Amino acid sequence: MMKLNIFFSFLTVALVCGCSQSTYQQKSMKNVGFPSFSAEAHRGGRGLMPENTIIAMQNAMTMDHITTLEMDTHITKDNQVVVTHDDYLSPGFMLTPEGKEIPKSDAKKYAIYQMDYDLLKTFDIGTKVNTGFPQQKKVKTFIPLLSDLIDAVQADINTKGKKQLFYNIETKCDVAGDNVVNPTPEIFVKLLMDVIESKKITPFVVIQSFDKRTIQIINQKYPGVKTSFLVSNKKTYEENIADLGYKPFILSPNYSMVNAELVKKAHADGVKVVPWTANTTEEINRLKSLKVDGIISDYPNLL
């Protein structure tokens, strides 16, 4: 009987501690203040550095006004969460492990979802000139694991006494790509959130997507996590929110969609507006005059 009482005592303590920790985490997440203006380095600032790389994020961190690191995620064949945008390795700005061009005829040969990470990381994403971004510094580098990128960013924050930045993380997936170039949304979300939670950065994360399924799952299963709905269409504000089925923390429209009416309606709903991807001083100033809540740009130095 004594052993049984001891067992139940331990069980009670464990449950109380578990509930306390969960409550603490929820309170901590609510107490974290999102930037009053989210200045976001798109893909780490691909106008200046190789996109979606650790060195790009570290370069953006040297700019005191930058509050948020924006990035894309895919899943590899061996279920690793990697930071990269395209479904396939791009012949436009990547080289083989031997430093050779990827023939355009092989453009669909290297699907991220069909490659183990050990192979993927041997390709060079930083040496070949990206003609769309002539200012981009050329440095031999690779597609990183999300976990390694977070470790590098947090190490910079801790060792150099920098401010804590937010992570705006996109899930790159869609219905047509399910089980072809991306896992199903349930699997994608589970793998992504496992990394985020293991690194204890959840309060500083926004999950964004054009694929409403992933952020709908986040909203349902991880209600304390901020979500952002990416849109590029001719729908009204009301139509996009109705399509999503709930009011996200952020609506992130193509910058050309943003006008005073959209911002007014979003703010009336308590929804922030963070447009993408504004790359000129003129467009950035126009958006700021409309009182948007942040801007995503390839040129974080202009924000």
N, C-alpha and C positions, 0 to 999 in steps of 0.2 A: 504493500500500500504506500509506503514511504517512497519507493522508487517511482511509483505512478504519480505521486504528488510532485516529486522533483521534475519528472518529465513534463507535466503540465505547466509547472512554473517556468521552465526553460521555454516552452512553447509560447506562453503568454508574453514573456520578455521579447522573444523573437518577433512576434506579431506586432507588439507595441513599437519596437525599434524600426521594424519595416514600415509601419504606418507613419511613424515620426519622420523617417528619412524621406518617404514619398511626399509627405506634407511639406517638409523643408524644401525639397527640390521644387515643388510647385510654387511655393512662396518665393524662392530664390529667382525662379524664372520670371515671375510677375514683377519682381522688384528691379529687374535689369532694364534700364532705360534705353530704348532704341534711339539712335541719333536724331536730333531735331532736323538735320539734313543729312541724308545718307549719300555720301560721295563715294561712288562705287567704281573700282577698277575692273572693267570688263575683261574677263579671262586673265585677270592679273594686270591688265593694261597692255594689250597686244600691239598697240601702236608703238610701244617702246621696247618691249621684250617678247621673246617667244611665248606664245599663248599657253595659258593653263599649266605653267611650270612653276616649280618652287622658286626659281630665281625671279620670275615675273612678280610673284606675290611679295617676295622680299624687297624688290625694287619699289613696288607701290607703297610698302610700309615706310619707306624713307620720306614720304610726303606727308607732312603733319596733318593736312586737311582731309586725307583719305580716312574714311570710317569703316569701309566695308570692302571685302575681297569677294568679287563675283567669279564663279567658276562653274564648269559643267562636269557631270559624272556619267560614266558608263560602267557596265559590269563585264568582266572578262569571262572566258570559258571556265576558269577555275574559281569563279565567284569572288574575285577581288574587285573592290570599288576603286576605279581609276579616274583621274581628272583629265578629261579630254572632251572635245566637242563633237567631232564627226563620228559617224557610224563605222567608217573605214579609215585606214591610214591614208592621209592625203598626199597625192603626188605633187600637189602645189607647194608644200612647204616641209616635206619629210624626206629623209634619206634612209636607205637600207643600213643594216649593221656594218656593211662594207663601205658605206659612204657613197653608194651609187643612187642614181635616180630611181624612183618607182615608176615604171612605165604606166602611161595612162590606161593602157590595155589591161593592166593589173589593178585598176582602181577598186574593183570589187573583190579582190583576192584577199585583202587583209581586213576582215571584219573584226572589230575589237572583241565582240562577243564570242568569236570563234578562235580566239588566241589566248593561250596561257600567259600570265603576266611575265614570267621569266623570258619569254620570247619578245613580248611587246616592248619591254623596257630597253631592248638592245637597239631599237630604231631611234634615229636622231631627229629631233623636232626643232632644233635650234640653229643649225648651220646654213641650210638652204635659204636664200633670199625669198622672203614673202613679198611679192610685187605689190600687194595691196597696202603694205605698210613699210614705206621706204626708210622711215626713221628707226625701225626695229633693230635693236642690237643683235648681232649674230654671236651666239654662244652655243657650243655643242651641249645638248642636254636631252632629257627624255621625258616620257609621259610618267608622272608619278602616281603612286598609290595615294588615295585621299588621306589615309592614316599617316603616311610619311610627310605629306604637305602640312597637315595640322601640327604634327610634331615640330616641324621646322619653324612654322609661324609662331607657335606658342613659346618655343625656345628663344626666338628673337624678342618676343614680348617680355619674357621673364629675365633674360640675361642683360638686355639693353634698357630695361625700364620703360618700355613703350606702353602706350595705352592699349587696352584690349579692343581688338577689331572684331567686327561682325563678319560672318561667313554667309554669303548668299549662294546657295548650292542648287544647281539645276539638275533635274533628272532628265536625261536624254532618252526618251522612249516615245512610242506611239502604238496604236492598235495594230497597224500594218506590220510593225517590227517585232511584235510579240513572238518569242522563241526563234526569231531569225537574226535580228541585230540587237535585241534586248530581251531580258526576261519579262515575265508577266509583272504588272505593277506591284502586286503583293510581295513578290520575291525581291524586286528592286528596293522597295521601301524598307523591308526587313534588313537587307544587307547594308543599306545606307545608314539607317538609324542605329544599327549595331555598332558601326564605326563611330558615329557622332556621340553616342552615349558612352562608349568605352573611353573616349577622349575627354569626357566631361566638359564639352563645350555647348551642350544643348541650349542653354539660355541665350547664346550668342549666334544662333543659327536661324536663317530663313531658308525654307525649302521652296523653290520656285519651279514651275513647269508650264509648258504649253499643253502637256498631257494632263488633263484635269483629273484623271483617275488616281495618279500618285498623290496629289495634294488632297484629294477627297479622302484617301486612306489615312494620310497624316492627320487630317482634321478629325477623323473618327477615332483612330487608335492612339494618337499622340496629341490630344487637344491643346496641350500647353505649348506646342511648337508653332512658330510663326510660319505662315504660308503666303506665297505670292503667285497670282495667276498671270502668266505671260500671255499677251494677246497681240495679234496683228490681223485685224479684220475691219469690216465696215459696220459691225454691230454697235448698238448704243451701249452706254454704261449699263443700263438696266438689263439689256439682253445678255451681256457677258456674265453679269452676276447671276442671272436666272439660269444660264447654262451651267455654271459652276455648281449652283445649288446651295451656296452659303456665302457669307461675306468674309473674304480673306483679310488677312492683316494688310496686304498690299495688292493693288492692281498694278501690273507692270505692262503698260501698252507700248507699242512702237511709238517713238517720239512724235511721228507725224500725226498720230491720232489725238494728241493732247491739245485740248482747248480749255478755255475758262469754264465752260459748262460741265465738261467731264470732271474737272478738279472739284468744282462746287458740289456736284452730286456725290462724288466719292467721299469727300470730307463730311458731308451731311450724314453719311452712313457710317462714319468712323473708319473709313478705308483710306489708307495712304496711297499716293500715286508716285511711282518711281519709274519713269520712262527709260527706254533703251532705244538705240545706242546713239546718243548725241555726240558728234565728234568735231563740231566747230564752235568757236566762241559765240557766234551769232545765235546758233540754235540753243546752246546752253543758257545764254542770257534770256532768250525768249521763254524758255521753260521755267527759269527761276522767277521771271516776272509773273508767271501764272501761279506761283506759290506751290509748286510741286514739292514733294517730301524727300526727293533725292533724284539723282541722275546716274545712269550707268553709261560709262564712256570708255572707248578704247584708249583715250588720252587722258588719264587721270590727272595729269599736270595742268589740264585746262579747267578742271572743275573748281 
